[in-house]
Amino acid sequence: MPAIIGPCRSPKRRHRCRWSACTNATVGWFGGSSGHCAACRGGDVVHCPDRQIPGLSYVGGWSTTITVPASALVHVPDGMPLPEAASFGCAGVTTFHALRYSGAEPGDLVAVLGIGGLGHLAVQFAAAMGLETVAIARDKREAAVELGAYSCTAKATSKARSSNG
């Protein structure tokens, strides 16, 4: 699914929410939950039996407009270019929540496996959270350190070396 990002339109008058027209927001793959089932009450909203997915649960995802529950929106800071913010709707939320709920505290050592779609965000978030971050990835040392990793390490296995020439 493509990134869904852009300005909010005025919500229906019967709803009260913190979103106002022209506030930029994004929504990822997970587009809402019931908020009252056992999974939701336990903080496991992704396993809500009534979870909503943009494009499946409601029209949108590939269209120019979409209506989503306000609880599924992620605020995009003023002045942040939309193309730069697009990854925060899904990949950013995934990696941030993983780090936030990991129990790691500033100064703790964390490892990020892979520097790609999710890994590059995880390294940046971990470094910004004050975590000693080690990236595990082949041929990505320079990028990992530039993104905030303390170190980048990986050894190619003999099988990987022989298949890569």
NUVEXVEX-91081 format. One line per field, with one value per residue (C-alpha): residue in one letter; x, y, z. Coordinates in Angstrom, 2 decimals, decimal comma. Example, Ala and Ser with C-alpha at 12.3 -4.5 7.8 and 13.67 -1.06 7.14 Angstrom:
residu = c(A:S)
x = c(12,30:13,67)
y = c(-4,50:-1,06)
z = c(7,80:7,14)
end
This chain:
residu = c(M:P:A:I:I:G:P:C:R:S:P:K:R:R:H:R:C:R:W:S:A:C:T:N:A:T:V:G:W:F:G:G:S:S:G:H:C:A:A:C:R:G:G:D:V:V:H:C:P:D:R:Q:I:P:G:L:S:Y:V:G:G:W:S:T:T:I:T:V:P:A:S:A:L:V:H:V:P:D:G:M:P:L:P:E:A:A:S:F:G:C:A:G:V:T:T:F:H:A:L:R:Y:S:G:A:E:P:G:D:L:V:A:V:L:G:I:G:G:L:G:H:L:A:V:Q:F:A:A:A:M:G:L:E:T:V:A:I:A:R:D:K:R:E:A:A:V:E:L:G:A:Y:S:C:T:A:K:A:T:S:K:A:R:S:S:N:G)
x = c(0,00:1,36:2,02:-1,15:-0,21:-1,60:-3,75:-6,81:-10,13:-12,69:-14,15:-17,89:-19,48:-20,87:-17,34:-14,89:-11,23:-7,90:-7,46:-8,23:-8,38:-4,97:-3,16:-0,88:-1,25:-0,43:-1,97:-0,23:-1,36:-3,12:-6,08:-8,00:-9,41:-12,51:-10,82:-12,97:-12,22:-9,87:-6,95:-7,42:-7,80:-4,59:-2,69:-2,57:-4,66:-3,12:-4,90:-8,28:-10,92:-12,44:-9,16:-9,44:-7,13:-7,22:-8,39:-10,07:-12,11:-12,88:-12,32:-8,92:-5,25:-4,99:-7,34:-6,85:-8,92:-9,61:-11,68:-10,03:-10,70:-8,96:-7,34:-5,43:-3,78:-0,18:0,58:3,12:5,00:4,51:7,23:8,19:8,03:5,39:7,73:10,11:7,29:5,58:7,53:6,34:2,83:3,83:7,56:8,20:5,42:6,53:10,14:9,41:6,92:9,31:12,00:9,63:8,21:11,53:12,41:15,74:16,88:19,42:22,87:21,58:22,94:20,50:21,09:19,25:19,27:19,37:19,67:16,81:13,12:12,71:16,28:17,34:14,51:15,21:18,86:17,87:15,20:17,47:20,29:17,90:16,62:20,18:20,64:24,04:23,09:24,84:23,67:24,03:24,25:26,62:28,14:26,22:28,78:29,07:25,31:24,65:27,17:25,85:22,34:23,55:24,81:27,76:29,03:28,05:29,10:28,34:30,24:29,10:28,77:30,67:27,34:26,50:29,98:29,82:26,32:27,35:30,43)
y = c(0,00:3,46:6,01:7,90:11,42:14,91:17,63:16,83:18,21:19,54:16,64:16,12:18,53:15,77:14,58:16,29:15,65:17,41:17,47:20,64:21,40:21,75:19,82:17,34:13,73:10,24:6,81:3,49:-0,05:-0,16:2,18:1,87:-0,44:-0,76:0,57:-1,55:-5,25:-7,29:-6,84:-3,05:-2,74:-4,75:-2,40:-4,91:-2,93:-4,66:-7,87:-6,22:-8,38:-5,16:-3,61:-1,48:-1,48:1,39:0,10:-2,96:-1,63:1,67:3,16:4,73:3,93:4,30:7,28:11,03:11,23:8,87:9,00:7,34:7,24:10,13:7,62:6,12:9,39:10,35:14,08:15,42:18,38:21,76:22,46:18,81:18,00:15,34:13,02:12,97:12,30:9,57:6,68:7,58:6,34:2,69:1,92:4,77:3,76:0,12:0,82:3,57:1,46:-1,51:0,63:2,47:-0,74:-2,65:-1,47:-0,11:3,07:5,71:4,15:0,61:-1,36:-2,24:-3,99:-3,27:-6,08:-4,70:-1,16:-0,83:0,02:-0,32:-0,55:2,90:4,40:2,15:3,25:6,92:6,52:4,44:6,97:9,85:7,98:7,85:4,14:2,72:1,42:-1,31:-2,06:-5,54:-5,33:-6,22:-3,37:-0,65:0,51:4,07:4,55:3,04:5,28:8,32:7,47:7,32:3,79:3,49:0,61:-1,61:-5,21:-8,32:-11,27:-12,90:-16,65:-18,88:-19,77:-16,08:-15,34:-18,13:-17,13:-13,49:-14,26)
z = c(0,00:-0,75:1,95:2,82:3,80:3,38:4,92:7,04:5,97:8,42:10,42:10,48:12,93:15,12:15,89:18,18:17,61:17,85:14,09:12,21:8,51:6,86:9,62:7,88:8,96:7,81:8,35:7,85:7,20:10,56:10,29:13,53:16,17:18,33:21,44:23,73:23,08:25,29:22,87:22,76:26,51:26,87:24,55:21,68:19,18:16,15:17,19:17,62:15,89:14,55:13,31:10,22:7,23:4,70:1,34:2,88:5,79:4,10:0,68:0,10:-0,03:-3,79:-4,11:-3,82:-0,61:2,26:5,44:8,43:12,16:13,92:16,28:13,33:12,32:13,00:13,14:10,66:12,16:10,48:7,96:7,43:3,71:3,05:1,08:4,07:6,52:4,48:6,01:9,52:8,78:8,81:9,02:11,43:13,80:13,67:14,58:17,09:19,03:19,04:20,63:22,95:24,40:24,44:27,94:26,72:28,46:27,42:27,40:26,83:23,89:21,10:17,80:14,58:12,05:8,52:7,20:4,78:4,83:8,60:9,80:8,70:10,76:13,76:13,85:13,79:16,48:18,72:18,46:19,16:22,24:23,60:22,98:22,04:18,63:16,67:13,14:11,70:7,94:5,14:3,14:5,01:7,58:6,30:5,99:9,43:11,17:9,30:10,53:14,13:14,76:17,12:15,03:12,12:11,93:9,91:8,57:5,39:5,75:3,34:1,72:1,24:-0,08:-2,64:-3,83:-4,16:-6,23)
end
